[in-house]
Amino acid sequence: MSATLPDYEQAGELKIGQVGIANLRIRHLDVAKLSAEMSERVRSAPKLFDRAAVILDFGGLSETPSATTVNALVAGLKSAGVLPVAIAYGTPEIEALSRDVGLPLLAKFRASYERVEAGEPAPAPPPSKKQAAAEAAPPAKPAAAAAKSEPGLVHTMPVRSGQQVYAQGRDLTVCATVGAGAEVISDGSIHIYGALRGRALAGAGGVATARIFCREFHAELVAVAGVYKVLDEIPKNLHGKPVQIWLENEQLRIEELA
């Protein structure tokens, strides 16, 4: 299943999740190239990736790899400096593979996968009497918008090294500095009215329209919907500047705020 790739094309796409675990989606199963790519990531950002937990995702391959190949990949990634800890669920064959190689299976979306594999949507349950009565009744007046919407999370204290602030299902506003080694995460956008020296992950639930804004940019890592950049990949003329960060055509864009 190994294939020769151009030097410029990545064999694996690495995305960062909201709990700091990276998902390595295998696009081309070339053990040597994948190991080399990961070794380079660790070398360029050791504080972020050295001995980092990684989930292996084989959903992008046309065939399920053999246990022998996956064991070789696990060994290669460990030698590169990261720790494969699980396999992402995809098919019954992937489930069997996880048992063969002794890695746990992450099955968060297992029910959805099983419906797709069956070739038909899951049947809807018949409506209850209460549901039928509600459908027959005239529509109720909409509730006030303020009652429905959940306000963003406002964090007024500095976020210090080792701390994590997570705004689930809403935006996050930090009215102070995010220190080196700290992490701020939001399912929506992130606004930082101070220096960003740690990590900021917006759109953690997959919202590609989320943005990051900060007044002073020194971030170790920034990500929107899992697409990330580390400080070494960002032009030096943006360091220390007020910036905004967003996704455009699946590429992370960073520009100075006027």
N, C-alpha and C positions, 0 to 999 in steps of 0.2 A: 504493500500500500504506500510505500515511500515514493516520492516523486521529486525530480530535480526542479528547483525553482530559481527564477532570476534572483540575484543577490539583493535587489531592492524590495522584493515582495516578502512580507512577513508570513511565516507559517502559522502563527498563532496570534489571535487578537486578545489582548489583556484588557479587562475592564474592572473597575474598582466598585465594590458593593458598599451598602450603607453601614455595614458592620466591620469594614476594613478588610474583608476577605476578598481576594482577587479571583475573578472567574476567567480562566484561560480557555477560550473557545478555539478548538483545534480546527484550522482551515485546511492544512496540508500536514499529513502525518509523517513528518520527517524528523526523527528523534534528534539527530545531530543538530539540525537547524533550530529546532525548538529550544534545545538546551543552550545553544549559543546565544539565541535572542534573549533568553531569560538571564543568562550570565551577564550580558551587556546591561540589562535593566538593573540588575543588582549592583553592578559596578558603577552605573551612573547615579543611582540613588540608594545607597546601602542602608540609610536610616529607614527607608520605606519598605524595601523589598528583601533585605537580608533575613533569612529564616521566616519569611512571610508565608501564611497559609494560602494555598491555592486550590481552587476547585477545577477539575478537569471536565470540560464540556465537549463531547464528541458529536453533538447534534448537527454540526456543519459537514460531517463526512457522509459519503454515499453508502459506506459499509461500516459495520461495527468492527473495530480492530480486535486482534487476538489478544489474549491475556499475556502472551509472551511479549508482544510489542508494547503493551501498556506498562508492563513491569520494567521494560527497558526505558520507557519514557519517564516513569517515576524515578528510576535511578539517575537518569540524566538530569532531571530537574533538581533533584536533591544535590547532585554534585555542582549544579549551577548556583545553589544557595537558597532555594525555596523549598517548601514542604507541601507536597500534594496531600490533601487531607480527605478528599471526597470526590465522587463523580456525580455530575449533574444528570438527573433522570431524563430519559428520552424515549426508550422503547423497552420491551421485555428483554431484548438481547443485551441492552445496556445494563439492565438489572442483573442479568446472569453474569455479565462481565464484572460487575462490582463485587459479586461474591467470589469469582475466580481470582481476582487480584487482591482481595481482602481490604477494599476501601468502602466506607459507608456510602450510601446513596442519598442524595438530596432530592426528595420527592414532593416538593411543595406544590407543584402543578400536576401531580400524578393523575388526578381524576380527569383533567382536561386532556392530557395526552391519551388516556385510555379511550375517551370518547372519539378522538380523532382516529386512533388506530382501528376502532370498530367500524369506521366509515360512515357513521351517522351520528347526528346530535343526540344528546341525552333527552329522552321524552320528558315533557313538562308534566308535573303532577296535576291532577284535576283540581279545579278551584274549590275552596271550601265554601260553606254557606255564607260565611262572613265576607269572603272575597267576592262572591257573586252578588251579594247585596251592595257592596261598595261599588262594583262596576255598574250596577243598575241605577245607583243614586246619582243626582246631578253633581258635577265636579265642585269640590270645595274651593273657597277663595284661597289663593296662595298666601302662605304665611309671610310675615314681614321678612325682608332680606336679612336684616340684622339678626333675626332669630335663627335663620338657617346657616349663615356663614360662620365659620370658626375663625376667630382672629389669629393672626400670626403670633408666634412665640417671640417675646422680647426678653433678651438676656442682658442685664445691665452691668454685670460684673466681668472683669477680665477672665478669659478662658485660659487656664494655665496648663503647662506641660503635663501630659497624662490625662487631662480631662477631656470629656466628650459631651457635646450638647447636640441633641437630636430633636428636630421639630417634625413630628410625624404628621403627615397629611396637611401641612401648612408651611407658610414662609417662616424664615428665621431672621430676626434682626439682633445683631450684637452691638451694643452701645459702648464697646471697649475693645481692647486688643485681644487677638487670638494668638497666644504665644507659640513658640517653637515646640513641637511635640504635642500640641493640642489639636483637637479635631471638632469641626462644626459640620453638621449634616442636616439637610432639609429635604423633604419630599417636594418642596417648592423652590422658590428663590432664596438667596442669602444676601443680606445687606450688612456690611461690617463698617461701623463708623469709627474705625481705628486701624491699626496696623494688622495685617494678616501675615503671620509668620509660620503658622502650622498648616493644617490641611482643611480645605473647604470642599464639600461634596454636595452639590445642588441636584435637584431632580433625582433623588436617590431611588424613588419608586419607578423611574423610567420616563419622567416628564421631560421631554427634549426641549421644551420652550422655557425651562427654568433658566435663571441667570444668577451670576455672582457679581456683587458690587463691593468694592472696598476702597478706603481712602489712602492706604499705603500698602503696596503690594511687595511682599517678600515670601510668598507662600512656598512651602515645601512641595505641596501638590494641590492642584485644583481639578475638579471633575464636574461634568454636567451629564446626567443620565449615563454614568459609567465611563464616558470618554474622558481621558485624563491627560494632564501634562505635569511634569515635574519642573522645578525651578531652572534646571540646567537647559531645558528645552525652550525657554522663554527669552525673547530678546532682552539684553541687559538694559536697553533704554527704557524699559517698562518697570524695572526694579525700583521700588520706592515711590512709584507714581500711583495716583488714583486710577483705577481701571474698572472695566466691566468685561465679563466673560460669558460667552454664550456658544451654542452649537449652530453651525451653518453648514448644510450639506454633509452632516456627520463628522465635521471637523471642528475642533475647539478653536474659537476665535478670542483673542484678547486685545483690547484697544484701550488707550488712555482716555479717560473722561475729560471732556472739555471743562 
